Amino acid sequence: MVTILQFFFVLVLIIIIILFVFKMGRVRETILLPENYRDLLNDYVEFYRQLDEEGKERFDKRIEQFLSAVQITGVNAVVEDLDRLLIAAGAIIPVYAIPDWQYINLHEVLLYPGAFNEDFDQGGSDRPIGGMVGTGAMQHVMIITKWQLRQGFINSNDARNAAIHEFVHLIDKMDGTMDGVPEIILERKHIARWKHLMDSTIWQMKNGASDIDMYGATNPVEFFAVISEYFFERPGLLKANHPEVFEMLEKIYKRALSSD
Ligand SMILES: [Zn+2]
């Protein structure tokens, strides 16, 4: 038989627990985003600058979710607030128009100061210094260098962004194969056309001058990552120079980007 006193005791206990959990949540929130995160994002992230107030709030929530799910660890490098924000921005920019997107294939990002040991490159894919997404024992891990991460955002109109590049590899990898075809977000009916466009553009790059970074001609995997950097940094230029590729990227990323 439960007495009134016992009932009230349990009730007070439950209220205390709820308040405690709520408070923990708030503390966690303030740890995830630094006080000046808005200033930092506006200063460094061109994509963010172009969003309206509602869009910025949506972006803030997404980076907060990302930072609560993915550990960022410095390896001989200090992880500063700016680094965490830029990594999160690089993760969210490509999937911004895909609201329920989660990087379930990523648990940790390792931040290196600069060039990293070649041994880490085995089985991974990437530019010599820029970064890599891990395979095998390094599954679910991404490596990015602090220098390239920051460079990618400081210089916002060179069509290069190391963070976006690596996250696009993860998007590509989500369907089980890294092949330049992100089947998880690209409608099946467009796949053949996208493959053809990648092949023909790579052929053009190899057989004449191109404004696309030649690293993209390595294979379709690198092409998809490199052309996505171009798409998010210089959409207007890509549209003018490669309208068909641009149109397909709009379909892949579900968004119409304003021209730069
Ligand atoms: Zn790559």
py3Dmol code that shows the C-alpha trace and the ligand (Angstrom):
import py3Dmol

protein = """\
ATOM      1  CA  MET A   1       0.000   0.000   0.000  1.00  0.00           C
ATOM      2  CA  VAL A   2       1.505   3.322  -1.090  1.00  0.00           C
ATOM      3  CA  THR A   3       1.006   6.128   1.379  1.00  0.00           C
ATOM      4  CA  ILE A   4       0.522   9.737   0.343  1.00  0.00           C
ATOM      5  CA  LEU A   5       3.914  10.551   1.805  1.00  0.00           C
ATOM      6  CA  GLN A   6       5.599   7.859  -0.287  1.00  0.00           C
ATOM      7  CA  PHE A   7       3.738   9.103  -3.342  1.00  0.00           C
ATOM      8  CA  PHE A   8       4.987  12.662  -2.826  1.00  0.00           C
ATOM      9  CA  PHE A   9       8.490  11.432  -2.156  1.00  0.00           C
ATOM     10  CA  VAL A  10       8.558   9.591  -5.491  1.00  0.00           C
ATOM     11  CA  LEU A  11       7.009  12.588  -7.243  1.00  0.00           C
ATOM     12  CA  VAL A  12       9.673  14.982  -5.884  1.00  0.00           C
ATOM     13  CA  LEU A  13      12.377  12.498  -6.858  1.00  0.00           C
ATOM     14  CA  ILE A  14      11.073  12.335 -10.428  1.00  0.00           C
ATOM     15  CA  ILE A  15      10.955  16.141 -10.669  1.00  0.00           C
ATOM     16  CA  ILE A  16      14.551  16.383  -9.408  1.00  0.00           C
ATOM     17  CA  ILE A  17      15.693  13.824 -12.001  1.00  0.00           C
ATOM     18  CA  ILE A  18      13.889  15.667 -14.817  1.00  0.00           C
ATOM     19  CA  LEU A  19      15.439  19.005 -13.774  1.00  0.00           C
ATOM     20  CA  PHE A  20      18.878  17.385 -13.553  1.00  0.00           C
ATOM     21  CA  VAL A  21      18.635  15.826 -17.027  1.00  0.00           C
ATOM     22  CA  PHE A  22      17.357  19.120 -18.452  1.00  0.00           C
ATOM     23  CA  LYS A  23      20.239  21.024 -16.893  1.00  0.00           C
ATOM     24  CA  MET A  24      22.762  18.489 -18.209  1.00  0.00           C
ATOM     25  CA  GLY A  25      21.293  18.971 -21.663  1.00  0.00           C
ATOM     26  CA  ARG A  26      21.799  22.710 -21.452  1.00  0.00           C
ATOM     27  CA  VAL A  27      25.363  22.358 -20.252  1.00  0.00           C
ATOM     28  CA  ARG A  28      26.078  19.978 -23.108  1.00  0.00           C
ATOM     29  CA  GLU A  29      24.620  22.439 -25.556  1.00  0.00           C
ATOM     30  CA  THR A  30      26.897  25.247 -24.450  1.00  0.00           C
ATOM     31  CA  ILE A  31      29.937  22.974 -24.694  1.00  0.00           C
ATOM     32  CA  LEU A  32      29.120  21.985 -28.278  1.00  0.00           C
ATOM     33  CA  LEU A  33      28.942  25.461 -29.712  1.00  0.00           C
ATOM     34  CA  PRO A  34      31.227  28.243 -28.512  1.00  0.00           C
ATOM     35  CA  GLU A  35      29.614  31.546 -27.541  1.00  0.00           C
ATOM     36  CA  ASN A  36      30.917  33.318 -30.649  1.00  0.00           C
ATOM     37  CA  TYR A  37      30.024  30.542 -33.109  1.00  0.00           C
ATOM     38  CA  ARG A  38      27.845  32.876 -35.170  1.00  0.00           C
ATOM     39  CA  ASP A  39      30.702  35.337 -35.651  1.00  0.00           C
ATOM     40  CA  LEU A  40      33.095  32.556 -36.606  1.00  0.00           C
ATOM     41  CA  LEU A  41      30.682  31.005 -39.108  1.00  0.00           C
ATOM     42  CA  ASN A  42      29.870  34.386 -40.645  1.00  0.00           C
ATOM     43  CA  ASP A  43      33.550  35.256 -40.881  1.00  0.00           C
ATOM     44  CA  TYR A  44      34.778  31.998 -42.386  1.00  0.00           C
ATOM     45  CA  VAL A  45      31.928  30.192 -44.096  1.00  0.00           C
ATOM     46  CA  GLU A  46      30.700  31.831 -47.292  1.00  0.00           C
ATOM     47  CA  PHE A  47      27.850  29.304 -47.607  1.00  0.00           C
ATOM     48  CA  TYR A  48      26.609  30.303 -44.144  1.00  0.00           C
ATOM     49  CA  ARG A  49      26.889  34.022 -44.886  1.00  0.00           C
ATOM     50  CA  GLN A  50      24.479  33.613 -47.765  1.00  0.00           C
ATOM     51  CA  LEU A  51      21.739  31.953 -45.694  1.00  0.00           C
ATOM     52  CA  ASP A  52      18.856  33.987 -44.299  1.00  0.00           C
ATOM     53  CA  GLU A  53      18.160  34.022 -40.560  1.00  0.00           C
ATOM     54  CA  GLU A  54      15.918  30.947 -40.682  1.00  0.00           C
ATOM     55  CA  GLY A  55      18.469  29.110 -42.799  1.00  0.00           C
ATOM     56  CA  LYS A  56      21.246  29.980 -40.367  1.00  0.00           C
ATOM     57  CA  GLU A  57      19.240  28.629 -37.441  1.00  0.00           C
ATOM     58  CA  ARG A  58      18.716  25.390 -39.347  1.00  0.00           C
ATOM     59  CA  PHE A  59      22.428  25.230 -40.121  1.00  0.00           C
ATOM     60  CA  ASP A  60      23.292  25.845 -36.433  1.00  0.00           C
ATOM     61  CA  LYS A  61      21.104  22.930 -35.354  1.00  0.00           C
ATOM     62  CA  ARG A  62      22.665  20.643 -37.909  1.00  0.00           C
ATOM     63  CA  ILE A  63      26.237  21.432 -36.871  1.00  0.00           C
ATOM     64  CA  GLU A  64      25.256  20.957 -33.257  1.00  0.00           C
ATOM     65  CA  GLN A  65      23.828  17.510 -34.059  1.00  0.00           C
ATOM     66  CA  PHE A  66      26.970  16.656 -35.996  1.00  0.00           C
ATOM     67  CA  LEU A  67      29.277  17.707 -33.158  1.00  0.00           C
ATOM     68  CA  SER A  68      27.284  15.708 -30.628  1.00  0.00           C
ATOM     69  CA  ALA A  69      27.600  12.552 -32.758  1.00  0.00           C
ATOM     70  CA  VAL A  70      31.188  12.793 -33.975  1.00  0.00           C
ATOM     71  CA  GLN A  71      34.314  13.019 -31.843  1.00  0.00           C
ATOM     72  CA  ILE A  72      37.009  15.428 -33.042  1.00  0.00           C
ATOM     73  CA  THR A  73      40.481  14.591 -31.811  1.00  0.00           C
ATOM     74  CA  GLY A  74      43.711  16.490 -32.346  1.00  0.00           C
ATOM     75  CA  VAL A  75      46.795  14.438 -33.208  1.00  0.00           C
ATOM     76  CA  ASN A  76      49.744  16.710 -32.442  1.00  0.00           C
ATOM     77  CA  ALA A  77      47.325  19.547 -33.146  1.00  0.00           C
ATOM     78  CA  VAL A  78      45.176  21.631 -30.831  1.00  0.00           C
ATOM     79  CA  VAL A  79      41.504  21.424 -31.784  1.00  0.00           C
ATOM     80  CA  GLU A  80      40.236  24.988 -31.542  1.00  0.00           C
ATOM     81  CA  ASP A  81      36.589  26.083 -31.647  1.00  0.00           C
ATOM     82  CA  LEU A  82      37.126  27.283 -35.199  1.00  0.00           C
ATOM     83  CA  ASP A  83      38.394  23.867 -36.310  1.00  0.00           C
ATOM     84  CA  ARG A  84      35.372  22.085 -34.835  1.00  0.00           C
ATOM     85  CA  LEU A  85      33.012  24.554 -36.503  1.00  0.00           C
ATOM     86  CA  LEU A  86      34.737  24.298 -39.882  1.00  0.00           C
ATOM     87  CA  ILE A  87      34.732  20.493 -39.820  1.00  0.00           C
ATOM     88  CA  ALA A  88      31.019  20.539 -38.955  1.00  0.00           C
ATOM     89  CA  ALA A  89      30.370  23.122 -41.683  1.00  0.00           C
ATOM     90  CA  GLY A  90      32.168  20.932 -44.227  1.00  0.00           C
ATOM     91  CA  ALA A  91      29.951  18.057 -43.153  1.00  0.00           C
ATOM     92  CA  ILE A  92      26.667  19.962 -43.340  1.00  0.00           C
ATOM     93  CA  ILE A  93      27.124  22.053 -46.508  1.00  0.00           C
ATOM     94  CA  PRO A  94      26.771  19.081 -48.928  1.00  0.00           C
ATOM     95  CA  VAL A  95      23.743  17.603 -47.111  1.00  0.00           C
ATOM     96  CA  TYR A  96      22.107  20.846 -46.015  1.00  0.00           C
ATOM     97  CA  ALA A  97      19.085  20.235 -48.275  1.00  0.00           C
ATOM     98  CA  ILE A  98      18.717  16.641 -47.069  1.00  0.00           C
ATOM     99  CA  PRO A  99      17.236  17.218 -43.602  1.00  0.00           C
ATOM    100  CA  ASP A 100      17.347  13.710 -42.171  1.00  0.00           C
ATOM    101  CA  TRP A 101      20.940  13.019 -43.238  1.00  0.00           C
ATOM    102  CA  GLN A 102      23.239  11.443 -40.639  1.00  0.00           C
ATOM    103  CA  TYR A 103      26.866  10.439 -41.168  1.00  0.00           C
ATOM    104  CA  ILE A 104      26.319   7.000 -39.685  1.00  0.00           C
ATOM    105  CA  ASN A 105      29.623   5.862 -41.233  1.00  0.00           C
ATOM    106  CA  LEU A 106      31.662   8.372 -39.247  1.00  0.00           C
ATOM    107  CA  HIS A 107      32.567   8.258 -35.545  1.00  0.00           C
ATOM    108  CA  GLU A 108      35.715  10.327 -35.297  1.00  0.00           C
ATOM    109  CA  VAL A 109      37.637  13.015 -37.147  1.00  0.00           C
ATOM    110  CA  LEU A 110      41.369  13.185 -36.486  1.00  0.00           C
ATOM    111  CA  LEU A 111      42.886  16.616 -36.911  1.00  0.00           C
ATOM    112  CA  TYR A 112      46.521  16.594 -38.009  1.00  0.00           C
ATOM    113  CA  PRO A 113      48.624  19.736 -38.129  1.00  0.00           C
ATOM    114  CA  GLY A 114      49.951  19.206 -41.669  1.00  0.00           C
ATOM    115  CA  ALA A 115      51.084  16.429 -43.985  1.00  0.00           C
ATOM    116  CA  PHE A 116      50.648  13.005 -42.445  1.00  0.00           C
ATOM    117  CA  ASN A 117      52.603   9.797 -42.667  1.00  0.00           C
ATOM    118  CA  GLU A 118      52.149   7.939 -45.938  1.00  0.00           C
ATOM    119  CA  ASP A 119      51.379   4.757 -44.012  1.00  0.00           C
ATOM    120  CA  PHE A 120      47.992   6.166 -43.060  1.00  0.00           C
ATOM    121  CA  ASP A 121      47.163   6.516 -46.710  1.00  0.00           C
ATOM    122  CA  GLN A 122      47.048   2.793 -47.400  1.00  0.00           C
ATOM    123  CA  GLY A 123      43.626   1.728 -48.531  1.00  0.00           C
ATOM    124  CA  GLY A 124      42.254   5.198 -48.043  1.00  0.00           C
ATOM    125  CA  SER A 125      41.685   7.585 -50.798  1.00  0.00           C
ATOM    126  CA  ASP A 126      43.013  10.998 -51.190  1.00  0.00           C
ATOM    127  CA  ARG A 127      45.237  13.832 -52.216  1.00  0.00           C
ATOM    128  CA  PRO A 128      48.697  13.452 -50.745  1.00  0.00           C
ATOM    129  CA  ILE A 129      48.146  15.942 -47.931  1.00  0.00           C
ATOM    130  CA  GLY A 130      44.509  16.952 -47.838  1.00  0.00           C
ATOM    131  CA  GLY A 131      42.961  14.204 -45.817  1.00  0.00           C
ATOM    132  CA  MET A 132      41.398  10.775 -46.122  1.00  0.00           C
ATOM    133  CA  VAL A 133      38.463   8.671 -45.147  1.00  0.00           C
ATOM    134  CA  GLY A 134      39.601   5.494 -43.475  1.00  0.00           C
ATOM    135  CA  THR A 135      39.048   1.908 -44.467  1.00  0.00           C
ATOM    136  CA  GLY A 136      39.800  -1.346 -42.666  1.00  0.00           C
ATOM    137  CA  ALA A 137      41.048  -0.644 -39.144  1.00  0.00           C
ATOM    138  CA  MET A 138      40.433   3.047 -39.745  1.00  0.00           C
ATOM    139  CA  GLN A 139      36.803   2.499 -40.748  1.00  0.00           C
ATOM    140  CA  HIS A 140      34.536   5.294 -39.451  1.00  0.00           C
ATOM    141  CA  VAL A 141      37.507   7.645 -39.100  1.00  0.00           C
ATOM    142  CA  MET A 142      38.368  10.668 -41.199  1.00  0.00           C
ATOM    143  CA  ILE A 143      41.697  12.456 -41.159  1.00  0.00           C
ATOM    144  CA  ILE A 144      41.973  16.066 -42.096  1.00  0.00           C
ATOM    145  CA  THR A 145      44.829  18.516 -41.742  1.00  0.00           C
ATOM    146  CA  LYS A 146      44.301  21.746 -39.906  1.00  0.00           C
ATOM    147  CA  TRP A 147      46.122  23.744 -42.536  1.00  0.00           C
ATOM    148  CA  GLN A 148      44.016  22.438 -45.436  1.00  0.00           C
ATOM    149  CA  LEU A 149      40.801  22.631 -43.440  1.00  0.00           C
ATOM    150  CA  ARG A 150      41.274  26.325 -42.762  1.00  0.00           C
ATOM    151  CA  GLN A 151      42.689  27.102 -46.189  1.00  0.00           C
ATOM    152  CA  GLY A 152      39.570  25.623 -47.763  1.00  0.00           C
ATOM    153  CA  PHE A 153      37.319  28.120 -45.990  1.00  0.00           C
ATOM    154  CA  ILE A 154      39.625  31.165 -45.928  1.00  0.00           C
ATOM    155  CA  ASN A 155      39.930  31.001 -49.700  1.00  0.00           C
ATOM    156  CA  SER A 156      36.277  30.681 -50.667  1.00  0.00           C
ATOM    157  CA  ASN A 157      36.470  31.166 -54.408  1.00  0.00           C
ATOM    158  CA  ASP A 158      39.185  28.778 -55.603  1.00  0.00           C
ATOM    159  CA  ALA A 159      36.701  25.876 -55.923  1.00  0.00           C
ATOM    160  CA  ARG A 160      38.706  23.901 -53.373  1.00  0.00           C
ATOM    161  CA  ASN A 161      37.641  22.824 -49.928  1.00  0.00           C
ATOM    162  CA  ALA A 162      39.323  19.845 -48.253  1.00  0.00           C
ATOM    163  CA  ALA A 163      36.550  19.287 -45.693  1.00  0.00           C
ATOM    164  CA  ILE A 164      33.776  19.220 -48.300  1.00  0.00           C
ATOM    165  CA  HIS A 165      35.954  16.874 -50.386  1.00  0.00           C
ATOM    166  CA  GLU A 166      36.292  14.316 -47.577  1.00  0.00           C
ATOM    167  CA  PHE A 167      32.636  14.465 -46.554  1.00  0.00           C
ATOM    168  CA  VAL A 168      31.595  13.911 -50.168  1.00  0.00           C
ATOM    169  CA  HIS A 169      33.681  10.703 -50.091  1.00  0.00           C
ATOM    170  CA  LEU A 170      31.659   9.619 -47.053  1.00  0.00           C
ATOM    171  CA  ILE A 171      28.387  10.409 -48.830  1.00  0.00           C
ATOM    172  CA  ASP A 172      29.621   8.363 -51.799  1.00  0.00           C
ATOM    173  CA  LYS A 173      30.615   5.525 -49.460  1.00  0.00           C
ATOM    174  CA  MET A 174      27.264   5.356 -47.681  1.00  0.00           C
ATOM    175  CA  ASP A 175      25.745   2.922 -50.229  1.00  0.00           C
ATOM    176  CA  GLY A 176      28.609   0.458 -49.633  1.00  0.00           C
ATOM    177  CA  THR A 177      30.776   1.324 -52.602  1.00  0.00           C
ATOM    178  CA  MET A 178      32.946   4.324 -53.338  1.00  0.00           C
ATOM    179  CA  ASP A 179      32.477   4.814 -57.053  1.00  0.00           C
ATOM    180  CA  GLY A 180      31.479   8.446 -57.558  1.00  0.00           C
ATOM    181  CA  VAL A 181      27.799   7.454 -57.592  1.00  0.00           C
ATOM    182  CA  PRO A 182      26.002   8.375 -54.342  1.00  0.00           C
ATOM    183  CA  GLU A 183      23.141   5.929 -54.821  1.00  0.00           C
ATOM    184  CA  ILE A 184      21.719   6.733 -51.437  1.00  0.00           C
ATOM    185  CA  ILE A 185      20.747  10.246 -52.573  1.00  0.00           C
ATOM    186  CA  LEU A 186      20.745  10.031 -56.371  1.00  0.00           C
ATOM    187  CA  GLU A 187      17.553   8.721 -57.919  1.00  0.00           C
ATOM    188  CA  ARG A 188      18.089   5.482 -59.797  1.00  0.00           C
ATOM    189  CA  LYS A 189      16.831   6.926 -63.098  1.00  0.00           C
ATOM    190  CA  HIS A 190      19.714   9.436 -63.146  1.00  0.00           C
ATOM    191  CA  ILE A 191      22.546   7.003 -62.388  1.00  0.00           C
ATOM    192  CA  ALA A 192      23.455   5.983 -65.948  1.00  0.00           C
ATOM    193  CA  ARG A 193      23.510   9.595 -67.054  1.00  0.00           C
ATOM    194  CA  TRP A 194      25.698  10.648 -64.121  1.00  0.00           C
ATOM    195  CA  LYS A 195      28.197   7.853 -64.855  1.00  0.00           C
ATOM    196  CA  HIS A 196      28.334   8.890 -68.485  1.00  0.00           C
ATOM    197  CA  LEU A 197      28.815  12.558 -67.594  1.00  0.00           C
ATOM    198  CA  MET A 198      31.637  11.705 -65.187  1.00  0.00           C
ATOM    199  CA  ASP A 199      33.416   9.573 -67.793  1.00  0.00           C
ATOM    200  CA  SER A 200      33.041  12.106 -70.589  1.00  0.00           C
ATOM    201  CA  THR A 201      34.195  15.021 -68.403  1.00  0.00           C
ATOM    202  CA  ILE A 202      37.214  13.042 -67.154  1.00  0.00           C
ATOM    203  CA  TRP A 203      38.035  12.245 -70.786  1.00  0.00           C
ATOM    204  CA  GLN A 204      37.815  15.959 -71.662  1.00  0.00           C
ATOM    205  CA  MET A 205      40.073  16.815 -68.718  1.00  0.00           C
ATOM    206  CA  LYS A 206      42.693  14.334 -69.848  1.00  0.00           C
ATOM    207  CA  ASN A 207      42.525  15.412 -73.474  1.00  0.00           C
ATOM    208  CA  GLY A 208      42.567  19.165 -73.262  1.00  0.00           C
ATOM    209  CA  ALA A 209      42.690  22.133 -70.953  1.00  0.00           C
ATOM    210  CA  SER A 210      40.168  22.148 -68.149  1.00  0.00           C
ATOM    211  CA  ASP A 211      39.203  24.541 -65.385  1.00  0.00           C
ATOM    212  CA  ILE A 212      38.515  21.527 -63.135  1.00  0.00           C
ATOM    213  CA  ASP A 213      41.299  20.533 -60.706  1.00  0.00           C
ATOM    214  CA  MET A 214      43.170  17.733 -62.529  1.00  0.00           C
ATOM    215  CA  TYR A 215      43.121  15.593 -59.397  1.00  0.00           C
ATOM    216  CA  GLY A 216      39.489  14.975 -60.333  1.00  0.00           C
ATOM    217  CA  ALA A 217      40.640  13.106 -63.458  1.00  0.00           C
ATOM    218  CA  THR A 218      42.230  10.400 -61.259  1.00  0.00           C
ATOM    219  CA  ASN A 219      39.022   8.334 -61.213  1.00  0.00           C
ATOM    220  CA  PRO A 220      35.242   8.832 -60.760  1.00  0.00           C
ATOM    221  CA  VAL A 221      35.599   8.776 -56.944  1.00  0.00           C
ATOM    222  CA  GLU A 222      37.951  11.750 -56.967  1.00  0.00           C
ATOM    223  CA  PHE A 223      36.012  13.399 -59.766  1.00  0.00           C
ATOM    224  CA  PHE A 224      32.831  13.385 -57.681  1.00  0.00           C
ATOM    225  CA  ALA A 225      34.642  14.888 -54.666  1.00  0.00           C
ATOM    226  CA  VAL A 226      36.525  17.524 -56.691  1.00  0.00           C
ATOM    227  CA  ILE A 227      33.510  18.597 -58.754  1.00  0.00           C
ATOM    228  CA  SER A 228      31.433  18.866 -55.553  1.00  0.00           C
ATOM    229  CA  GLU A 229      34.020  21.274 -54.087  1.00  0.00           C
ATOM    230  CA  TYR A 230      33.635  23.327 -57.271  1.00  0.00           C
ATOM    231  CA  PHE A 231      29.812  23.129 -57.047  1.00  0.00           C
ATOM    232  CA  PHE A 232      29.634  24.423 -53.484  1.00  0.00           C
ATOM    233  CA  GLU A 233      32.355  27.080 -53.811  1.00  0.00           C
ATOM    234  CA  ARG A 234      31.736  28.446 -57.320  1.00  0.00           C
ATOM    235  CA  PRO A 235      28.236  27.366 -58.394  1.00  0.00           C
ATOM    236  CA  GLY A 236      27.818  30.188 -60.922  1.00  0.00           C
ATOM    237  CA  LEU A 237      31.122  29.420 -62.622  1.00  0.00           C
ATOM    238  CA  LEU A 238      30.411  25.683 -62.753  1.00  0.00           C
ATOM    239  CA  LYS A 239      26.978  26.351 -64.225  1.00  0.00           C
ATOM    240  CA  ALA A 240      28.510  28.531 -66.933  1.00  0.00           C
ATOM    241  CA  ASN A 241      31.377  26.148 -67.767  1.00  0.00           C
ATOM    242  CA  HIS A 242      29.725  22.738 -67.270  1.00  0.00           C
ATOM    243  CA  PRO A 243      25.932  23.189 -67.334  1.00  0.00           C
ATOM    244  CA  GLU A 244      25.069  19.477 -67.571  1.00  0.00           C
ATOM    245  CA  VAL A 245      27.352  18.510 -64.705  1.00  0.00           C
ATOM    246  CA  PHE A 246      25.936  21.403 -62.691  1.00  0.00           C
ATOM    247  CA  GLU A 247      22.382  20.257 -63.334  1.00  0.00           C
ATOM    248  CA  MET A 248      23.161  16.723 -62.161  1.00  0.00           C
ATOM    249  CA  LEU A 249      24.824  17.998 -58.991  1.00  0.00           C
ATOM    250  CA  GLU A 250      21.691  20.007 -58.258  1.00  0.00           C
ATOM    251  CA  LYS A 251      19.740  16.763 -58.498  1.00  0.00           C
ATOM    252  CA  ILE A 252      22.224  14.925 -56.269  1.00  0.00           C
ATOM    253  CA  TYR A 253      22.370  17.588 -53.563  1.00  0.00           C
ATOM    254  CA  LYS A 254      18.685  18.564 -53.907  1.00  0.00           C
ATOM    255  CA  ARG A 255      19.374  22.231 -54.088  1.00  0.00           C
ATOM    256  CA  ALA A 256      19.551  25.160 -56.410  1.00  0.00           C
ATOM    257  CA  LEU A 257      22.570  27.270 -55.478  1.00  0.00           C
ATOM    258  CA  SER A 258      22.618  30.960 -56.166  1.00  0.00           C
ATOM    259  CA  SER A 259      25.314  32.030 -58.571  1.00  0.00           C
ATOM    260  CA  ASP A 260      28.552  33.400 -57.136  1.00  0.00           C
TER     261      ASP A 260
END
"""
ligand_1 = """\
1
ZN
Zn 39.660 12.360 -52.384
"""
view = py3Dmol.view(width=600, height=400)
view.addModel(protein, "pdb")
view.setStyle({"model": 0}, {"cartoon": {"style": "trace"}})
view.addModel(ligand_1, "xyz")
view.setStyle({"model": 1}, {"stick": {}})
view.zoomTo()
view.show()
